[in-house]
Structure formats: C-alpha cells, structure tokens
Amino acid sequence: MTDMKKIVADTKQWIEQEKVWDDQVYATQAPSTAHGVTSRLETLPAPRKDSVLSAQSSVLKEKTLKALYERYKDCTRCQLGHSRIKFVFGVGNPNSEALFIGEGPGYEEDRRGEPFVGKSGQLLDKMMAAIGLSRQTNAYIANIVKCHPMTNPETPDARGNDRPPSPDEVATCSPILLQQIAIIQPRVIMTLGSPSTKMVLHTRDAITGLRGKIVSFDVDHFYPPITEVEELKIDAKTRETLRNTKVIPTYHPAALLRNPNLKPESWTDLKLLRDLLSKK
C-alpha cells in the first residue's frame, strides 16, 4: 500500500470510529454530526428470535441460567465471596450469538449486581451499539470472576480499590463462567483485556500480541471428554456447537479510557466481530 493510500485508509477509519464513538469520556473530538450514526452503519439482526424453536431454546436457556445463578449466588469458595457486596452473575439475552467476557466486577458493579455499569460499561455499551449489539437485545456480558477483587477488602467503600483477580480466584470461579458458556453456546466470544483473554485462550501471552485475531474456542481443554467434575460435563451436541465458537480478543474498555490511542485497533476488532456475526 502506497503512503497516500495508507493515509486515506487511516483517515477513513478515524472518521468512521469517531462518528461511532462520539463521547466526551472517550472520543478525541466530538463531531456535531455524530448523532444517529448507528442507523447508518451496517447493523446486525437480532439473532434467532423469530422462530418458535428459537423462542423455546431461549426460554430454556433463561431458566437454566437462573438455576445456575441460584446455585452460586451465595458462593464463598474463594476469598472474594467473603468481601463482596453483590454477586455479579451476568446480563443479557441468553440466546445471544455474542458473549463479551471481562475480568471481574468493580466498585459500581459490586453495588448494582450487574457487569460493566461504570464508565467502562458505558463505553462498552457504545462499542456494542456501533455494531448493532446491545445487552438488552442480542448480546450477553459476563466476567471470569463474579465478585469484586479488592486491593484492600477491609475498605469496600473506597474507590480505586480494584485489582485483577488472582490465578487461584480465576481457577475457583471460572467453572461458573464455563457453565454459562455451555448454556448460551455463543457463536463468538469477545474477551476484554488480558485476564479474560488469558483465561479463555489458556495462554500467558499479552493482549497486545493476541488482539486482532480470530481463535477457535478450545472446548476439549475446558470440558474434558472424560472428567469427574460434574460442572464441566457437557453432552455431545453442546460440545460440537462450542467447537465452532470463535474467540476475538480485544482491549478492555478501561484501557481505552486510559489510552485513546488504542481506539483504532479496538475498532478493527469490533468490525471483525461484526463481520463474523454477519456470516451465516
């Protein structure tokens, strides 16, 4: 690509993403023509909601997720369960084709019991809306741990008291997420940030070297064909469905708030997700 073509391509992408993510806490500028841009973009149809079979499947998934929540909502299997305010299970349409996975609840999420409701959550909502997705209609959001990891659990009311979950906490809590994945059976998982990417791809590599790629979900790693762990037993049909699930790693919205220079790469990842979901 010549220098001029690259400049044109980069400028076109910058204009597109700025129009999509017009927000004072995020955009480098706030174009006045940005309102209503989502309607001009290629949006995704709400998946699998028109047929009777899909409706039945959605109801079954919702009931199964509710039962899973009831089973674990009082969990204290790791130290996080002893300091949390609310158990943050997940939110969205259980029949969604897109599943977004973060690392864990923060201050606001711990009080509301819903993932991604602070500034990072507001940005994630805008990111999803830019490609026709919403937690209210056709996306599901969860975390690898369900309770707030705090630097100092003795001061739960302090802001800025967040930390990434430890490997032991992830190992203890991740079976809940894995059961959510088995129930929802998403076509695509988008991991948000290094902790969730490392868990879902069972890797030690940093997010900077993984984002921008489409990776197959390693179903046999997480749900061994022969296992004594009841939580990780799945039937053959579910296994085959999850074998087709793809994973797209990208930056956590909090990283984008700290460093807006990551926007172009993040927008590229979102378009990769949009294009993948558009394929039947």
Disulfide bonds with the S-S distance in Angstrom:
none
